[in-house]
Amino acid sequence: MKRKRRSKPGTVTAGNVTVKIYVRRRPTASGKSRTIYEVSDYTTGVRRLLGFTDPAEARRKAEAIARQLSTGDVTAASMGNAEAASFGRAIELLQSTGVSLELAAATFAEAFQILNGNAIIEAARSYVGRHAPIQRKSVAEVVRELIAVKESRQASLPYVQDLRSRLGRFAKAFKMDAGNVTTPEVQAWLDGLKLSTQSYVNFRRVLHLLFEFAVARGYAFENPVSRVERVKVNGGEIEIFTPDEITRLMSAASPEFLPVLAAGAFAGLRTAEIERLDWADIDLAGRIIEVGARKAKTASRRIVPICDTLAAWLAPYAGRQGMVWPGNSATITRAQWQTAATAGMKWKHNALRHSYASYRFAQIGDAGRVAGELGNSAAVVHRHYRELVSASDAQAWFAVMPSARPTSEQSRPQQLQSERGQLSASLIQKVRQNRRLCSDGGKVQKPWLP
């Protein structure tokens, strides 16, 4: 007698897991037979057949088992609940790779030993990066391209010049492809410059920008500056001039340097902005100075009001043409130090702008308005200039006129009053000289350069 062939099992699939359902005839005690639906269950690690008389119930069980095996939410007989859940999560993570858990574990173990640690992800990314196709381009070429892009995007002139200066030094030291520059080489170069903390931060920032640019355009595998040491800049004390000191400086200044001092002291312009300031930017009649986006540090145009004090100092220069300062950054620095030396004092770095900010904030008490005039934020004004000087100090500062002395002089000793009287006389003479200069067609025959 031929044996009856078994019907093919049905299947239920979830993810990569398939659970079989067998349909079989089983004898009963009465000698008859009935249909049994047996579900193959491997959730315990050992095959078991679960019998059901209802095919729908058998299918529901098979689906549940398939989901359990697919998601790994199974507690094997030899595992605790936490271990079983971890096993299931591992199976789930590997589903997209088609790699078995055993092979994945073996590969990880071998890589761990080779790398002597668990930096496997970083090693893999480095491998992919260094085997990706890149375009060879020298550091100098990348620097030129970066600057060209910044100029095409209308970056401010001071910003572009800073990039050209700092990155130009770097390009001269690194005559190689950008993709071959390493972190230790960049670190050694920065350390060798013996920079101040702020200068170190500034150099690191532009170098990081350079290599981000190189990576984005396929000139380098990675940014070597990302792992260069970071340093924290501790803010120093804000230095300002007193009304007496600005009086002495204005008295000691040359006719050409006088408007530079006035624009810094009574309008708060940055030195770099004054270097690029044209007399056409100064509207004495409208009482404003326009600092164009290309001249401002923040690449944003701003309008600075001309106060009565500044108007008085600039009045003799009305009608002049060309640059407010005929020299460059080097000559303006020498003019600052020479003027301070003539006045019998030391020049204070950025003190003109700091002074204006401090006295102006004390005068009007409006941080937002002062920030708008300075081209920074109200938070910066609050943080650096709040309560540095009093309202009476501010009154004395903005009373430094060409023909008047600060109002605080009445409280000075007689000897100091006499000295400042001489300074005021000198200031009057200086203004008269300026008027004579301005009467000659608005041009100076021989510009003063220190």
Long-range contacts (C-beta under 8 A, 24 or more apart in sequence): 9-40, 10-59, 12-59, 12-62, 12-63, 12-65, 12-66, 13-66, 14-63, 14-66, 14-67, 14-69, 14-70, 15-66, 15-70, 15-71, 15-95, 16-70, 16-95, 17-66, 17-69, 17-70, 18-66, 19-62, 19-63, 19-65, 19-66, 19-69, 20-62, 21-58, 21-59, 21-62, 22-49, 23-55, 26-51, 39-65, 41-65, 42-69, 43-68, 43-69, 43-74, 43-76, 44-76, 44-77, 45-76, 45-77, 45-78, 46-77, 70-95, 126-221, 126-222, 129-221, 129-222, 130-221, 132-221, 133-218, 134-179, 134-218, 134-219, 134-220, 134-221, 135-217, 135-218, 135-219, 136-177, 136-179, 136-219, 137-177, 137-178, 137-179, 137-214, 137-219, 138-171, 138-175, 138-176, 138-177, 138-178, 139-170, 139-171, 139-174, 139-175, 139-176, 139-177, 139-178, 139-181, 139-210, 140-171, 140-175, 142-178, 142-210, 142-213, 142-214, 142-219, 143-167, 143-168, 143-170, 143-171, 143-210, 145-213, 145-217, 146-209, 146-210, 146-213, 149-213, 154-293, 154-294, 154-299, 155-299, 156-293, 156-294, 156-295, 156-296, 156-297, 156-298, 156-299, 157-276, 157-294, 157-295, 158-272, 158-273, 158-276, 158-295, 158-296, 158-297, 159-297, 159-299, 162-202, 162-206, 163-206, 163-209, 166-202, 166-203, 166-206, 166-207, 167-206, 167-207, 167-210, 170-203, 170-207, 170-210, 177-219, 178-210, 178-211, 178-214, 178-219, 178-220, 179-214, 179-219, 179-220, 179-221, 181-211, 181-220, 181-224, 182-224, 183-224, 183-225, 183-226, 183-227, 183-228, 185-224, 186-224, 186-225, 186-228, 187-228, 187-229, 190-228, 197-231, 197-232, 197-233, 197-234, 198-233, 200-231, 201-231, 201-233, 204-228, 204-230, 235-384, 238-354, 238-358, 238-384, 238-385, 238-388, 239-348, 239-349, 239-350, 239-351, 239-354, 240-348, 240-351, 240-354, 240-355, 240-358, 240-359, 240-388, 240-389, 241-265, 241-348, 241-351, 241-352, 241-355, 242-393, 243-393, 243-396, 243-397, 243-399, 243-400, 243-406, 243-408, 244-406, 244-408, 244-409, 244-412, 244-416, 244-420, 245-343, 245-345, 246-355, 246-397, 246-400, 247-400, 247-405, 247-406, 247-420, 247-423, 247-424, 247-427, 248-343, 248-344, 248-345, 248-423, 249-339, 249-340, 249-343, 249-345, 250-313, 250-400, 250-427, 250-430, 251-343, 251-423, 251-424, 251-426, 251-427, 251-430, 252-339, 252-340, 252-342, 252-343, 253-339, 253-430, 254-335, 254-339, 254-448, 255-430, 255-433, 255-434, 255-437, 255-444, 255-448, 256-325, 256-326, 256-444, 256-447, 256-448, 257-325, 257-335, 257-339, 257-448, 258-313, 258-430, 258-434, 259-313, 259-314, 259-317, 259-324, 260-324, 260-325, 260-332, 260-335, 261-339, 261-352, 262-310, 262-313, 262-314, 263-289, 263-310, 263-324, 264-352, 264-353, 264-356, 265-352, 265-355, 265-356, 266-307, 266-309, 266-310, 266-313, 266-356, 266-398, 267-304, 267-305, 267-306, 267-307, 267-310, 267-356, 267-373, 268-304, 268-352, 268-353, 268-356, 268-357, 268-360, 268-373, 268-374, 269-304, 269-353, 270-297, 270-353, 270-375, 271-329, 271-332, 271-350, 271-352, 271-353, 272-297, 272-329, 273-297, 274-324, 274-325, 274-332, 275-325, 275-328, 275-329, 275-332, 276-323, 277-323, 277-324, 277-325, 278-322, 278-323, 278-324, 279-317, 279-320, 279-321, 279-322, 279-323, 279-324, 280-321, 282-306, 282-314, 282-324, 284-311, 284-314, 284-315, 284-318, 287-311, 291-375, 296-375, 297-375, 298-375, 298-376, 300-375, 302-372, 302-373, 302-375, 304-373, 305-373, 307-398, 308-398, 309-398, 309-399, 309-400, 309-401, 312-401, 312-402, 312-403, 313-401, 313-402, 316-431, 316-434, 316-435, 316-437, 316-438, 317-434, 317-438, 318-438, 319-438, 319-442, 320-438, 320-442, 320-443, 321-442, 321-443, 322-443, 326-444, 326-447, 326-449, 327-447, 327-449, 331-449, 331-450, 334-450, 335-449, 335-450, 338-450, 354-384, 354-385, 355-397, 357-381, 357-384, 357-385, 358-385, 358-388, 358-389, 359-389, 359-393, 359-394, 359-397, 359-398, 360-394, 361-385, 361-386, 362-387, 362-388, 362-389, 362-390, 362-391, 362-393, 362-394, 363-391, 363-394, 363-395, 363-398, 402-427, 402-428, 402-430, 402-431, 403-427, 403-428, 403-431
